[in-house]
Amino acid sequence: MSLGDPAIFDPNIWYQLSEARVDVGGKDLKHNLVITDSPAGFGVLPDDNNYWQFVPTGDGIENRYFLRSQKTGTGFQLATCWDAEEIHPAKTRLCLPPTDDNADAQMWESYKWDDGTTGIRFINVKNGTKWWLDVHKGNPPYMNDDINTQVFNPAQRWLVSSVSAVAETSFHVDDATTTKPVGPSSPTNVETAPTDDAGSGEDGGSQSLPRHGLSAGVSAGIGVGVAGAIIALVAIIFFVLRRRRQKQIKGEEAAAAAITDYQNGIHEKQAAAALPVEAPTPDTGASEFQGSTPTPEHRGKGLAELPGNNFSPQSPASRTQPYNPGPSLPPHSPSESSYAESHRDRYV
């Protein structure tokens, strides 16, 4: 199915949105898509105090926009959400979540009807081409998969009229591509698929529209994140390898020290074994004195049995007898005295 030619809007212009069931193309619009206090949250009502801004998504598709309400500011954008209160089986209605420029549900594409009638259809990027924005009789807007173009469905043909320039600084879009805005009687028709993927698959359900590239900020962020992750990974690998190398070096040093100590011990033992062994010197202290070393025939005898010994054991009773000095010694011979006198002068 041909979606028609792209419908282009000026991002620095406020627009009024209505639909062909309640307004007529080519004339001033009496109704507007507004935010309500009802559970549905939206309605096409006689209210001219809420206008919409079309902000390009910046992904290279000229007719893809974010829609922002003049009443809620830049912090919220028009999207599709699942709603249990919706009577259509797809249960998909409009909602106004916080701004998320990466959310497909907040992106809309606008196309002119190619059947010669006025009006524009909006296609939600997430919901796809098999679901168009429609409005129940008496409200609210919802996503409808009945897109038979042979049957004229006025509520799927949205009328868009420019109102005034965007004077609010917070809404102003810099370097925007300004084109001739759609005239007062250009209706808009939207095709969207339900957010719970109802009707999708091989049975002819809708498919999400492709995203074309990433914004410059997102691409830069991804690049910085990838570079940071690579640097961190390299640092971790370097640290682990360095720790492992240090442990290996310490192990090698400890092994080398153990081998050296073992070899030194062997050398010391070999050097000690090579030294000459000296025979023990006999103790001659007692033999220097004449008569101090007993002869073989005297060994094992008692002191009283040795020749020349006048000592005899006495009983305790004999100890009271007078001391007997024994025989007197003969006087020195003249030869002994003359010898002493002849050598006296040597020592004086």
C-alpha positions as CSV (number, residue, x, y, z in Angstrom):
1,M,0.0,0.0,0.0
2,S,1.3,3.4,-0.9
3,L,1.4,5.8,2.0
4,G,1.4,8.9,-0.2
5,D,3.9,11.8,-0.3
6,P,5.6,12.9,2.9
7,A,4.0,15.8,4.7
8,I,6.5,18.3,5.9
9,F,6.1,20.7,8.9
10,D,8.0,23.7,10.2
11,P,9.3,22.9,13.7
12,N,9.1,26.6,14.8
13,I,5.4,26.9,14.0
14,W,2.5,26.0,16.3
15,Y,-0.2,23.8,14.6
16,Q,-3.8,23.0,15.3
17,L,-4.9,19.3,14.8
18,S,-8.4,18.2,14.1
19,E,-10.1,15.4,12.1
20,A,-12.5,15.3,9.1
21,R,-15.5,14.0,11.0
22,V,-15.9,17.3,13.0
23,D,-14.2,19.8,10.7
24,V,-14.1,20.6,7.0
25,G,-10.9,20.9,5.1
26,G,-10.1,24.3,3.6
27,K,-11.9,26.2,6.4
28,D,-10.9,27.4,9.8
29,L,-10.8,24.5,12.2
30,K,-13.3,24.6,15.1
31,H,-11.8,21.7,17.0
32,N,-8.4,20.6,18.3
33,L,-6.6,17.6,19.7
34,V,-6.4,18.4,23.4
35,I,-5.4,16.9,26.7
36,T,-8.3,16.2,28.9
37,D,-9.0,15.1,32.5
38,S,-10.9,12.0,31.3
39,P,-9.4,8.5,31.8
40,A,-8.6,8.5,28.1
41,G,-6.5,11.6,28.4
42,F,-7.2,13.0,25.0
43,G,-10.1,14.2,22.8
44,V,-10.8,16.2,19.7
45,L,-12.9,19.0,21.2
46,P,-13.8,22.7,20.6
47,D,-10.7,24.0,22.2
48,D,-8.2,26.4,20.7
49,N,-5.9,26.8,23.6
50,N,-3.6,23.8,22.9
51,Y,-1.4,23.6,19.9
52,W,1.3,21.2,18.7
53,Q,4.9,21.5,17.6
54,F,6.5,19.1,15.1
55,V,10.2,18.5,16.0
56,P,12.4,16.6,13.6
57,T,13.8,13.4,15.1
58,G,17.1,14.0,13.4
59,D,17.6,10.5,12.0
60,G,17.5,11.4,8.3
61,I,13.8,11.0,7.6
62,E,12.4,14.3,6.7
63,N,8.8,13.6,7.7
64,R,9.5,11.9,11.0
65,Y,8.7,14.0,14.1
66,F,8.2,14.3,17.8
67,L,4.9,16.0,18.7
68,R,5.0,18.3,21.8
69,S,2.1,20.1,23.4
70,Q,2.2,23.8,24.1
71,K,0.6,23.1,27.5
72,T,3.0,20.4,28.8
73,G,6.3,21.8,27.5
74,T,9.3,20.0,26.1
75,G,9.5,17.4,28.9
76,F,6.6,15.3,27.4
77,Q,5.9,14.0,23.9
78,L,2.9,12.4,22.2
79,A,3.1,8.6,22.0
80,T,1.0,5.4,21.9
81,C,0.4,3.3,25.0
82,W,-1.5,0.1,25.9
83,D,-4.8,1.0,27.8
84,A,-7.0,-1.7,29.3
85,E,-10.0,0.7,29.1
86,E,-9.8,0.9,25.3
87,I,-12.8,-0.9,23.6
88,H,-10.8,-1.8,20.5
89,P,-9.1,-5.2,20.8
90,A,-5.7,-3.7,20.2
91,K,-6.3,-1.5,23.3
92,T,-3.9,1.2,22.1
93,R,-4.5,4.9,22.8
94,L,-2.6,8.1,22.8
95,C,-0.4,9.0,25.9
96,L,2.0,11.7,26.9
97,P,5.1,10.1,28.5
98,P,8.3,11.9,29.5
99,T,10.5,12.8,26.6
100,D,12.7,10.0,25.3
101,D,14.3,10.8,22.0
102,N,15.2,7.1,21.6
103,A,11.7,5.8,22.0
104,D,10.1,4.6,18.8
105,A,6.6,5.0,20.3
106,Q,7.2,8.8,20.5
107,M,8.1,9.1,16.8
108,W,5.5,9.9,14.1
109,E,5.6,10.0,10.3
110,S,3.2,12.1,8.3
111,Y,1.9,11.3,4.8
112,K,-0.5,13.0,2.5
113,W,-3.5,11.0,1.3
114,D,-3.0,10.1,-2.4
115,D,-6.7,9.8,-3.3
116,G,-7.2,13.4,-4.1
117,T,-8.8,14.2,-0.7
118,T,-7.4,16.5,1.9
119,G,-5.9,15.2,5.0
120,I,-2.8,13.6,6.4
121,R,-2.2,10.2,8.0
122,F,0.3,9.8,10.9
123,I,2.1,6.5,11.3
124,N,3.8,5.7,14.6
125,V,7.2,4.2,14.2
126,K,6.8,1.6,16.9
127,N,3.3,0.5,15.9
128,G,4.0,0.3,12.2
129,T,2.0,0.8,9.0
130,K,-1.0,-1.4,9.7
131,W,-2.5,0.8,12.4
132,W,-3.7,4.3,11.9
133,L,-4.7,7.0,14.4
134,D,-8.5,7.1,14.5
135,V,-11.1,8.7,16.8
136,H,-14.2,7.0,18.2
137,K,-17.4,8.9,17.7
138,G,-17.6,11.2,20.7
139,N,-13.9,10.5,21.4
140,P,-11.2,9.4,22.4
141,P,-8.5,8.9,19.8
142,Y,-7.2,5.3,19.4
143,M,-5.2,3.1,17.1
144,N,-7.3,1.3,14.5
145,D,-6.2,-1.6,12.2
146,D,-9.2,-1.1,9.9
147,I,-7.4,0.7,7.2
148,N,-9.6,-0.1,4.2
149,T,-9.1,2.8,1.9
150,Q,-12.1,1.8,-0.2
151,V,-14.3,2.9,2.7
152,F,-14.2,6.6,3.5
153,N,-13.3,7.0,7.2
154,P,-13.2,10.7,7.9
155,A,-11.7,10.3,11.4
156,Q,-8.5,8.8,10.0
157,R,-7.9,11.9,8.0
158,W,-6.3,14.5,10.2
159,L,-6.6,18.2,9.4
160,V,-3.6,20.4,10.3
161,S,-3.6,24.2,10.4
162,S,-0.7,26.5,11.2
163,V,-1.4,29.0,13.9
164,S,1.6,31.1,14.8
165,A,5.3,31.1,15.2
166,V,6.9,29.5,18.2
167,A,7.9,32.4,20.4
168,E,8.8,30.4,23.5
169,T,12.6,30.1,23.8
170,S,12.4,26.6,25.4
171,F,10.5,25.3,22.3
172,H,12.6,26.9,19.7
173,V,14.5,24.6,17.4
174,D,17.8,25.8,16.1
175,D,19.0,25.2,12.5
176,A,15.7,23.6,11.7
177,T,14.8,22.9,8.1
178,T,11.9,25.3,7.5
179,T,9.6,24.5,4.7
180,K,6.2,25.8,3.7
181,P,3.8,24.7,6.4
182,V,0.7,22.7,5.5
183,G,-2.2,25.0,4.9
184,P,-5.2,25.5,7.2
185,S,-7.2,22.7,5.5
186,S,-4.7,19.9,5.3
187,P,-6.2,17.0,7.2
188,T,-4.0,14.3,8.7
189,N,-4.6,10.6,9.0
190,V,-2.5,8.3,11.1
191,E,-1.8,4.5,10.9
192,T,-0.4,2.8,13.9
193,A,-0.1,-0.7,15.4
194,P,-0.9,-1.6,19.0
195,T,2.0,-1.5,21.4
196,D,1.2,-5.0,22.7
197,D,2.0,-6.3,19.1
198,A,-1.5,-7.4,18.5
199,G,-2.1,-8.2,14.8
200,S,1.6,-8.5,14.0
201,G,3.2,-11.6,12.5
202,E,2.9,-13.5,9.3
203,D,-0.8,-13.0,9.0
204,G,-0.4,-9.5,7.6
205,G,0.0,-7.6,10.8
206,S,1.9,-4.4,11.0
207,Q,5.6,-4.1,11.1
208,S,7.6,-1.5,12.9
209,L,9.1,1.2,10.7
210,P,12.9,1.1,10.4
211,R,15.1,3.5,12.3
212,H,17.6,5.3,10.1
213,G,20.8,5.8,12.0
214,L,21.6,7.3,15.4
215,S,21.8,10.8,16.5
216,A,25.3,12.4,16.8
217,G,25.1,12.5,20.6
218,V,24.1,8.9,20.9
219,S,26.9,7.8,18.5
220,A,29.5,9.8,20.4
221,G,28.3,8.3,23.7
222,I,28.6,4.8,22.3
223,G,32.1,5.6,20.9
224,V,33.3,6.9,24.2
225,G,31.8,4.0,26.1
226,V,33.4,1.4,23.8
227,A,36.8,3.2,24.0
228,G,36.5,3.3,27.8
229,A,35.6,-0.4,28.0
230,I,38.6,-1.3,25.8
231,I,41.0,0.7,27.9
232,A,39.7,-0.8,31.1
233,L,40.0,-4.3,29.6
234,V,43.6,-3.7,28.5
235,A,44.5,-2.3,31.9
236,I,43.0,-5.4,33.6
237,I,44.9,-7.8,31.3
238,F,48.2,-5.9,31.9
239,F,47.7,-6.0,35.7
240,V,46.9,-9.7,35.7
241,L,49.9,-10.5,33.5
242,R,52.2,-8.4,35.6
243,R,51.1,-10.0,38.8
244,R,51.6,-13.5,37.3
245,R,55.1,-12.5,36.0
246,Q,56.1,-11.2,39.5
247,K,55.0,-14.4,41.1
248,Q,56.9,-16.4,38.5
249,I,60.1,-14.4,39.1
250,K,59.8,-14.8,42.9
251,G,59.4,-18.6,42.4
252,E,62.4,-18.7,40.1
253,E,64.6,-16.7,42.6
254,A,63.5,-19.0,45.5
255,A,64.4,-22.1,43.5
256,A,67.7,-20.7,42.5
257,A,68.5,-19.8,46.1
258,A,67.6,-23.3,47.3
259,I,69.9,-24.9,44.6
260,T,72.7,-22.6,45.6
261,D,72.4,-23.5,49.3
262,Y,72.3,-27.2,48.5
263,Q,75.5,-26.9,46.3
264,N,77.3,-24.9,49.0
265,G,76.5,-27.6,51.6
266,I,77.9,-30.3,49.3
267,H,81.1,-28.3,48.8
268,E,81.6,-27.8,52.5
269,K,81.2,-31.5,53.2
270,Q,83.7,-32.3,50.4
271,A,86.2,-29.8,51.7
272,A,85.9,-31.2,55.2
273,A,86.4,-34.8,54.0
274,A,89.6,-33.7,52.1
275,L,91.4,-32.4,55.3
276,P,94.3,-34.7,56.7
277,V,93.4,-36.5,59.9
278,E,96.1,-36.2,62.7
279,A,96.8,-39.1,64.9
280,P,96.1,-38.3,68.6
281,T,99.2,-37.5,70.6
282,P,99.7,-39.7,73.7
283,D,99.7,-38.1,77.0
284,T,103.4,-38.0,78.2
285,G,102.9,-35.8,81.1
286,A,103.3,-38.5,83.7
287,S,106.2,-40.3,81.8
288,E,108.5,-37.2,82.1
289,F,109.1,-38.1,85.7
290,Q,111.3,-41.0,86.5
291,G,109.6,-43.9,87.9
292,S,106.1,-42.6,87.1
293,T,105.3,-45.2,84.4
294,P,104.8,-48.7,85.8
295,T,106.5,-51.5,84.1
296,P,104.4,-54.4,82.8
297,E,105.3,-56.6,85.6
298,H,104.1,-54.0,88.1
299,R,100.7,-53.2,86.5
300,G,97.8,-54.4,88.4
301,K,99.6,-54.6,91.7
302,G,98.8,-52.5,94.8
303,L,100.9,-49.8,96.1
304,A,102.1,-51.9,99.0
305,E,103.4,-54.6,96.7
306,L,105.7,-52.4,94.7
307,P,109.5,-52.9,95.4
308,G,111.2,-50.3,97.4
309,N,108.0,-49.2,99.1
310,N,108.3,-49.4,102.8
311,F,104.7,-48.4,103.3
312,S,102.6,-51.0,104.8
313,P,99.0,-50.7,105.7
314,Q,98.3,-50.3,109.4
315,S,95.4,-51.0,111.4
316,P,93.6,-48.3,113.2
317,A,95.2,-49.4,116.5
318,S,98.8,-49.1,115.2
319,R,98.3,-45.5,114.3
320,T,98.9,-44.5,117.9
321,Q,102.4,-45.7,118.0
322,P,105.4,-43.2,117.9
323,Y,106.6,-42.1,114.6
324,N,109.5,-44.1,113.2
325,P,111.5,-42.1,110.7
326,G,113.3,-45.2,109.4
327,P,117.0,-45.5,108.7
328,S,119.0,-42.3,108.3
329,L,120.3,-41.5,104.9
330,P,124.0,-41.5,104.3
331,P,125.7,-38.1,104.0
332,H,126.5,-36.7,100.5
333,S,129.6,-37.9,99.0
334,P,132.4,-35.4,98.4
335,S,132.0,-35.8,94.8
336,E,128.5,-34.6,94.9
337,S,129.4,-31.5,97.0
338,S,132.3,-30.5,94.9
339,Y,130.1,-30.7,91.8
340,A,127.6,-28.4,93.3
341,E,130.2,-25.9,94.4
342,S,131.9,-26.0,91.0
343,H,128.6,-25.0,89.2
344,R,127.4,-22.5,91.7
345,D,129.1,-19.6,90.1
346,R,127.1,-20.1,86.8
347,Y,123.9,-19.2,88.5
348,V,125.0,-16.4,90.7
